[in-house]
């Protein structure tokens, strides 16, 4: 019988799924909620405890730890060629107020499990391997969202981030100092050769298609608006229908058009009205003013700009036809983010090599990888989450899916980092 080749034995390389799951469950105890979720807001004492635990695990694996001035943490496993920029993986460990165990946390601990596997197998890479976690990705305590990676790539300044305050008036700068995670390195000075982020999908597509791995070629761009319709409040009984200046009825036509625009540009068109404020909000008063949000998304600048033009044109036409005051302000814009073909290709090749069912999934949610992609080649790996639910305490994922995503991460990172030597072959063969 012919002995397995080095290539065959490396193709058989797998992470320890039980160890990954146990790490996720242990981290989830910090800020655990009664409903089974996690509340670990950025830069709180609980966040410090979570950071300390992950850093402790990293140091136990021999990783060197660097913290930058916005609190981003990089944990480095040296390569045989330290002059090469590292192949980095990571995500975030801060959560929503009603967060789950896997959003962000999975990406960080999957990276740590990759390192544990490399150490356990005696695998040396040419480029260094690093695991990162980014500050305040969720934006649930401080805005803007994706703060750490945003400062890192220069999307906004360190001073702007430091000045952000929570509802109690506490600033990012003060809280970073208080929890001991205001480092010395200037954000953005940390080199990255390539970046991979493993994440639960946070949507229902993979589960609906019964696929294990989502290859993520891009992240949708988004355009956010605040819209205010101003009419005249009046008594609901004495005022005839044809004489009303009903702000809510006009607002609902714009809301319906928001959804119609999204439906005109499938498969990635999205249109959402998520926040509505009605004044005076009384059951027998015709609404005099309505403020609401509009969220438009798509996968290309061309489509998103087309959708933007259509909502502006519809608002202008409605203003003329109704005579009501309508103010539409675009308050935020994130361009679509196509990921680097080399990183997408590495994920796709690893998935095929490992034999997992797969499909392409364009992300509808923002991730730190969007900002990192401005500075280095980047890619993402999705795994299913139960019922597509995330940002919720009942967020859940199958251990086997999490293990599969981490295996893909391992092989994709090794492709980019380059294997120099390994003692894994004999061990793997012995286990077969």
C-alpha positions as CSV (number, residue, x, y, z in Angstrom):
1,X,0.0,0.0,0.0
2,X,1.4,3.4,-1.0
3,X,2.1,5.8,1.8
4,X,0.1,9.0,1.8
5,X,2.0,12.0,0.3
6,X,2.6,15.2,2.3
7,X,-0.2,16.9,0.2
8,X,-2.6,14.1,1.1
9,X,-1.9,14.3,4.8
10,X,-2.3,18.1,4.8
11,X,-5.6,17.8,3.1
12,X,-6.7,15.6,6.0
13,X,-5.8,18.2,8.6
14,X,-8.7,19.3,10.8
15,X,-9.2,21.4,13.9
16,X,-10.6,20.1,17.2
17,X,-14.3,21.0,17.0
18,X,-15.0,20.1,20.7
19,X,-12.2,22.4,21.8
20,X,-13.6,25.2,19.7
21,X,-17.1,24.7,21.1
22,X,-15.9,24.6,24.7
23,X,-14.0,27.9,24.2
24,X,-17.1,29.5,22.8
25,X,-19.2,28.3,25.7
26,X,-16.6,29.5,28.3
27,X,-16.3,32.9,26.8
28,X,-20.1,33.1,26.7
29,X,-20.2,32.8,30.5
30,X,-18.8,36.4,30.7
31,X,-21.9,38.5,30.5
32,X,-24.3,35.5,30.2
33,X,-28.0,36.4,30.3
34,X,-30.9,34.4,31.7
35,X,-32.3,33.7,28.3
36,X,-29.0,32.0,27.2
37,X,-27.4,35.0,25.4
38,X,-24.6,37.4,26.2
39,X,-24.5,41.0,27.1
40,X,-20.9,42.2,26.9
41,X,-20.9,45.8,25.7
42,X,-17.7,47.4,24.4
43,X,-15.3,48.7,27.0
44,X,-17.3,47.7,30.0
45,X,-15.8,45.6,32.8
46,X,-17.3,42.5,31.2
47,X,-15.6,43.4,27.9
48,X,-12.3,43.7,29.9
49,X,-12.9,40.2,31.4
50,X,-13.6,38.8,27.9
51,X,-10.5,40.4,26.5
52,X,-8.4,39.2,29.4
53,X,-9.6,35.6,28.9
54,X,-8.8,35.6,25.1
55,X,-5.4,37.2,25.7
56,X,-4.7,34.6,28.4
57,X,-5.5,31.8,26.0
58,X,-3.3,33.4,23.3
59,X,-0.3,33.7,25.6
60,X,-0.8,30.1,26.7
61,X,-0.2,29.2,23.0
62,X,3.0,31.3,22.9
63,X,1.5,34.2,21.0
64,X,2.9,37.7,21.3
65,X,0.2,40.3,22.0
66,X,0.1,43.9,20.7
67,X,-2.6,46.5,21.5
68,X,-3.1,49.7,19.5
69,X,-4.4,53.0,20.7
70,X,-8.1,52.2,19.9
71,X,-7.8,48.9,21.8
72,X,-7.6,46.6,18.8
73,X,-5.7,43.4,19.9
74,X,-3.3,41.4,17.7
75,X,-2.0,38.0,18.8
76,X,1.0,36.8,16.7
77,X,2.4,33.4,16.0
78,X,5.7,34.0,14.3
79,X,6.6,32.6,10.9
80,X,9.9,31.5,9.6
81,X,10.1,34.8,7.7
82,X,9.2,37.5,10.2
83,X,9.7,40.2,7.5
84,X,6.5,39.0,5.7
85,X,3.3,40.7,6.7
86,X,1.1,38.4,8.7
87,X,-1.9,36.4,7.5
88,X,-4.6,37.7,10.0
89,X,-8.0,36.3,11.1
90,X,-10.4,37.7,13.6
91,X,-13.6,39.5,14.4
92,X,-14.9,41.0,17.6
93,X,-16.0,40.0,21.1
94,X,-18.2,42.8,22.1
95,X,-22.0,42.0,21.8
96,X,-25.4,43.6,21.5
97,X,-27.4,44.3,24.7
98,X,-29.4,41.1,23.8
99,X,-26.6,39.4,21.9
100,X,-25.7,35.7,21.3
101,X,-22.8,33.5,21.8
102,X,-21.5,33.4,18.3
103,X,-21.7,36.8,16.5
104,X,-18.1,37.9,16.3
105,X,-16.9,35.6,19.1
106,X,-16.8,32.7,16.6
107,X,-14.4,34.5,14.3
108,X,-12.0,35.3,17.1
109,X,-12.0,31.8,18.7
110,X,-11.9,30.1,15.3
111,X,-8.7,31.9,14.8
112,X,-7.4,30.8,18.1
113,X,-8.3,27.2,17.3
114,X,-6.4,27.5,14.1
115,X,-3.3,28.5,16.1
116,X,-3.9,25.7,18.6
117,X,-4.1,23.2,15.7
118,X,-0.9,24.4,14.1
119,X,0.9,24.2,17.5
120,X,-0.5,20.8,18.2
121,X,0.6,19.5,14.8
122,X,3.9,21.2,14.7
123,X,3.2,23.1,11.6
124,X,5.4,26.0,10.7
125,X,4.4,28.7,8.3
126,X,6.5,31.1,6.3
127,X,4.4,34.2,7.0
128,X,3.3,34.9,10.6
129,X,-0.2,34.0,11.6
130,X,-2.2,36.5,13.7
131,X,-5.5,36.5,15.5
132,X,-7.2,39.9,16.0
133,X,-10.2,41.3,17.8
134,X,-11.5,44.7,17.0
135,X,-12.9,47.3,19.4
136,X,-16.6,48.2,19.4
137,X,-17.7,46.5,16.3
138,X,-21.4,46.4,17.3
139,X,-21.7,50.1,18.0
140,X,-24.4,49.3,20.6
141,X,-22.7,51.4,23.3
142,X,-20.7,53.9,21.2
143,X,-21.1,55.1,17.6
144,X,-19.8,54.7,15.0
145,X,-20.1,51.0,14.5
146,X,-17.0,49.0,13.5
147,X,-15.0,51.6,15.4
148,X,-11.7,49.8,15.9
149,X,-11.4,48.6,12.3
150,X,-12.7,52.0,11.1
151,X,-10.0,53.9,12.9
152,X,-7.4,51.3,11.8
153,X,-8.1,51.9,8.1
154,X,-8.5,55.7,8.4
155,X,-12.3,55.9,7.9
156,X,-12.4,58.2,10.8
157,X,-9.9,59.7,13.2
158,X,-8.7,58.4,16.6
159,X,-9.8,61.7,18.1
160,X,-13.3,61.3,16.8
161,X,-13.5,57.8,18.3
162,X,-12.1,58.9,21.6
163,X,-14.7,61.6,21.9
164,X,-17.7,59.3,21.3
165,X,-19.8,59.0,24.5
166,X,-22.4,56.5,25.7
167,X,-25.8,57.4,27.2
168,X,-24.1,58.0,30.6
169,X,-21.6,60.5,29.1
170,X,-18.6,58.2,29.4
171,X,-16.2,58.5,26.5
172,X,-14.3,55.9,24.5
173,X,-11.0,57.4,25.5
174,X,-11.8,57.3,29.2
175,X,-13.1,53.8,29.1
176,X,-10.2,52.4,27.1
177,X,-7.9,53.8,29.8
178,X,-10.1,52.5,32.6
179,X,-10.2,48.9,31.4
180,X,-6.5,48.9,30.6
181,X,-6.7,48.4,26.8
182,X,-5.4,51.7,25.4
183,X,-2.3,50.5,23.7
184,X,0.8,52.3,22.3
185,X,0.7,51.3,18.6
186,X,-0.8,53.8,16.1
187,X,-3.9,52.2,14.5
188,X,-3.1,51.3,10.9
189,X,0.7,50.8,11.5
190,X,0.1,47.1,12.1
191,X,0.9,45.3,8.8
192,X,-1.6,42.8,7.3
193,X,-0.7,40.6,4.4
194,X,-4.2,39.0,4.1
195,X,-7.3,38.9,6.3
196,X,-9.9,36.2,6.7
197,X,-13.0,36.5,8.9
198,X,-15.2,33.5,9.8
199,X,-18.7,34.4,10.9
200,X,-22.2,33.1,11.4
201,X,-24.3,34.2,8.4
202,X,-26.8,36.2,10.5
203,X,-29.4,35.4,7.9
204,X,-31.4,32.4,6.6
205,X,-29.9,31.8,3.2
206,X,-27.5,29.0,4.0
207,X,-29.9,27.1,6.2
208,X,-32.7,27.5,3.7
209,X,-30.5,26.0,1.0
210,X,-29.1,23.3,3.3
211,X,-25.5,24.4,2.7
212,X,-22.7,24.3,5.2
213,X,-20.3,27.0,4.0
214,X,-21.0,30.4,2.5
215,X,-18.2,31.8,0.3
216,X,-18.6,35.5,0.6
217,X,-17.6,37.4,-2.6
218,X,-18.8,40.8,-1.3
219,X,-20.7,42.8,1.3
220,X,-23.7,44.9,0.2
221,X,-23.4,48.7,0.3
222,X,-26.0,50.6,2.2
223,X,-27.6,54.1,2.0
224,X,-29.4,55.4,5.1
225,X,-31.9,58.2,5.2
226,X,-34.0,60.2,7.6
227,X,-37.3,61.3,6.2
228,X,-39.7,63.8,7.8
229,X,-43.2,64.4,6.4
230,X,-45.0,67.5,7.8
231,X,-48.7,68.0,7.5
232,X,-51.3,69.3,10.0
233,X,-52.7,67.7,13.0
234,X,-56.5,68.0,13.3
235,X,-59.4,66.3,15.0
236,X,-60.1,62.9,13.6
237,X,-63.9,63.3,13.7
238,X,-64.9,66.8,12.3
239,X,-62.2,66.9,9.5
240,X,-63.4,65.5,6.2
241,X,-61.1,63.1,4.4
242,X,-60.5,65.3,1.4
243,X,-59.5,68.3,3.6
244,X,-56.9,66.5,5.6
245,X,-53.2,67.1,5.6
246,X,-52.4,63.6,7.0
247,X,-48.6,63.2,7.3
248,X,-48.9,59.5,8.2
249,X,-50.8,58.5,5.0
250,X,-48.3,60.3,2.8
251,X,-45.4,58.8,4.8
252,X,-46.8,55.3,4.2
253,X,-46.7,55.8,0.4
254,X,-43.0,56.6,0.7
255,X,-42.5,53.5,2.9
256,X,-44.3,51.3,0.4
257,X,-42.1,52.7,-2.4
258,X,-39.0,51.9,-0.4
259,X,-39.9,48.2,-0.5
260,X,-41.0,48.5,-4.2
261,X,-37.6,49.9,-5.2
262,X,-35.8,47.0,-3.5
263,X,-38.0,44.5,-5.3
264,X,-37.2,46.1,-8.6
265,X,-33.5,45.3,-8.2
266,X,-33.2,41.6,-7.1
267,X,-31.6,39.4,-5.9
268,X,-29.7,41.7,-3.6
269,X,-32.0,44.7,-3.4
270,X,-33.0,45.6,0.1
271,X,-35.4,48.2,1.4
272,X,-36.4,48.7,5.0
273,X,-38.2,51.2,7.2
274,X,-37.2,50.2,10.7
275,X,-38.0,53.3,12.8
276,X,-41.1,55.4,12.8
277,X,-42.1,58.4,15.1
278,X,-45.6,59.8,14.7
279,X,-46.6,63.1,16.2
280,X,-48.7,63.7,18.2
281,X,-49.4,59.9,18.3
282,X,-53.0,60.2,19.6
283,X,-55.8,57.9,18.4
284,X,-58.2,60.7,17.6
285,X,-55.8,63.2,16.1
286,X,-54.7,63.2,12.4
287,X,-50.9,62.9,12.5
288,X,-49.2,66.2,11.8
289,X,-45.7,64.9,11.5
290,X,-44.0,61.6,10.8
291,X,-40.2,60.9,11.0
292,X,-38.9,57.6,9.8
293,X,-35.8,55.8,8.6
294,X,-35.1,54.4,5.2
295,X,-32.4,51.7,4.6
296,X,-31.5,50.8,1.0
297,X,-28.9,48.2,0.2
298,X,-27.5,46.4,-2.9
299,X,-24.3,44.8,-4.1
300,X,-22.9,47.4,-6.5
301,X,-22.5,51.1,-6.5
302,X,-24.4,51.4,-9.8
303,X,-27.5,49.6,-8.4
304,X,-27.3,51.5,-5.1
305,X,-27.0,54.8,-6.8
306,X,-30.0,53.9,-9.0
307,X,-32.1,53.1,-6.0
308,X,-30.9,56.4,-4.4
309,X,-32.1,58.3,-7.4
310,X,-35.5,56.6,-7.4
311,X,-36.3,57.3,-3.8
312,X,-35.3,61.0,-4.3
313,X,-37.4,61.3,-7.4
314,X,-40.4,59.6,-5.7
315,X,-40.2,62.0,-2.7
316,X,-40.0,65.0,-4.9
317,X,-43.0,63.8,-6.9
318,X,-45.0,63.1,-3.7
319,X,-44.1,66.6,-2.4
320,X,-45.5,68.2,-5.5
321,X,-48.6,66.1,-5.6
322,X,-49.6,66.4,-1.9
323,X,-48.3,69.8,-1.1
324,X,-46.9,68.5,2.2
325,X,-43.5,69.3,3.4
326,X,-41.2,66.3,2.9
327,X,-37.5,66.4,3.9
328,X,-35.2,63.5,2.9
329,X,-31.7,63.5,4.2
330,X,-29.1,60.8,3.4
331,X,-27.3,60.4,6.8
332,X,-25.0,57.5,6.1
333,X,-23.4,55.7,3.1
334,X,-21.2,52.6,3.0
335,X,-20.1,51.6,-0.5
336,X,-20.4,47.9,-1.5
337,X,-17.3,45.9,-0.6
338,X,-16.1,43.3,-3.1
339,X,-13.5,41.0,-1.4
340,X,-10.2,40.2,-3.0
341,X,-10.3,37.4,-5.6
342,X,-7.2,35.7,-4.1
343,X,-8.8,35.4,-0.6
344,X,-12.2,34.5,-2.0
345,X,-10.4,31.9,-4.1
346,X,-8.6,30.5,-1.1
347,X,-11.9,30.1,0.8
348,X,-13.5,28.4,-2.3
349,X,-10.6,26.1,-2.8
350,X,-10.5,25.1,0.8
351,X,-14.2,24.4,0.9
352,X,-14.0,22.2,-2.2
353,X,-10.9,20.4,-0.9
354,X,-12.7,19.6,2.3
355,X,-15.8,18.4,0.6
356,X,-18.4,20.7,2.2
357,X,-21.6,21.8,0.5
358,X,-21.3,25.4,-0.4
359,X,-22.8,28.4,-2.1
360,X,-21.9,32.1,-2.6
361,X,-23.6,34.4,-0.1
362,X,-23.3,38.2,-0.4
363,X,-23.3,39.6,3.1
364,X,-26.1,42.0,4.0
365,X,-24.5,43.0,7.3
366,X,-21.5,45.0,8.0
367,X,-18.3,43.4,9.3
368,X,-14.8,44.5,10.3
369,X,-13.5,42.8,7.1
370,X,-15.1,45.7,5.1
371,X,-12.6,48.2,6.6
372,X,-9.7,45.8,6.6
373,X,-10.3,45.2,2.9
374,X,-9.3,48.8,2.3
375,X,-5.8,48.1,3.3
376,X,-5.2,44.4,2.5
377,X,-6.7,41.5,0.6
378,X,-9.6,40.1,2.6
379,X,-12.3,37.4,2.5
380,X,-15.0,36.0,4.6
381,X,-16.4,32.5,5.5
382,X,-20.0,32.1,6.5
383,X,-21.7,29.2,8.4
384,X,-25.4,28.8,9.0
385,X,-27.2,30.1,12.2
386,X,-30.5,28.6,13.3
387,X,-33.5,30.3,11.6
388,X,-31.1,33.0,10.4
389,X,-31.4,34.7,13.8
390,X,-28.7,36.9,15.2
391,X,-28.5,40.0,17.5
392,X,-30.7,38.0,19.7
393,X,-30.2,35.9,22.8
394,X,-31.6,32.8,21.1
395,X,-28.9,33.0,18.4
396,X,-27.6,29.5,17.8
397,X,-25.4,27.4,15.5
398,X,-24.6,23.7,15.1
399,X,-21.2,22.6,16.4
400,X,-20.5,20.7,13.2
401,X,-21.1,23.8,11.1
402,X,-18.8,25.9,13.3
403,X,-16.1,23.2,13.0
404,X,-16.5,23.1,9.3
405,X,-16.1,26.8,9.0
406,X,-13.0,26.7,11.1
407,X,-11.5,23.9,9.0
408,X,-12.0,26.1,5.9
409,X,-10.4,29.0,7.7
410,X,-7.4,26.8,8.6
411,X,-6.8,25.7,5.1
412,X,-7.4,29.1,3.5
413,X,-4.9,30.7,5.9
414,X,-2.3,28.0,5.3
415,X,-2.6,28.6,1.5
416,X,-1.8,32.3,2.0
417,X,0.8,31.8,4.8
418,X,2.7,29.0,3.2
419,X,3.7,25.8,5.0
420,X,7.5,25.5,5.6
421,X,7.6,22.3,7.7
422,X,5.3,20.0,9.6
423,X,5.3,17.1,11.9
424,X,1.6,16.5,11.3
425,X,1.9,13.8,8.7
426,X,2.7,10.8,10.9
427,X,0.1,11.9,13.5
428,X,-2.6,12.2,10.9
429,X,-1.8,8.9,9.3
430,X,-1.8,7.2,12.7
431,X,-5.3,8.5,13.5
432,X,-6.8,7.2,10.2
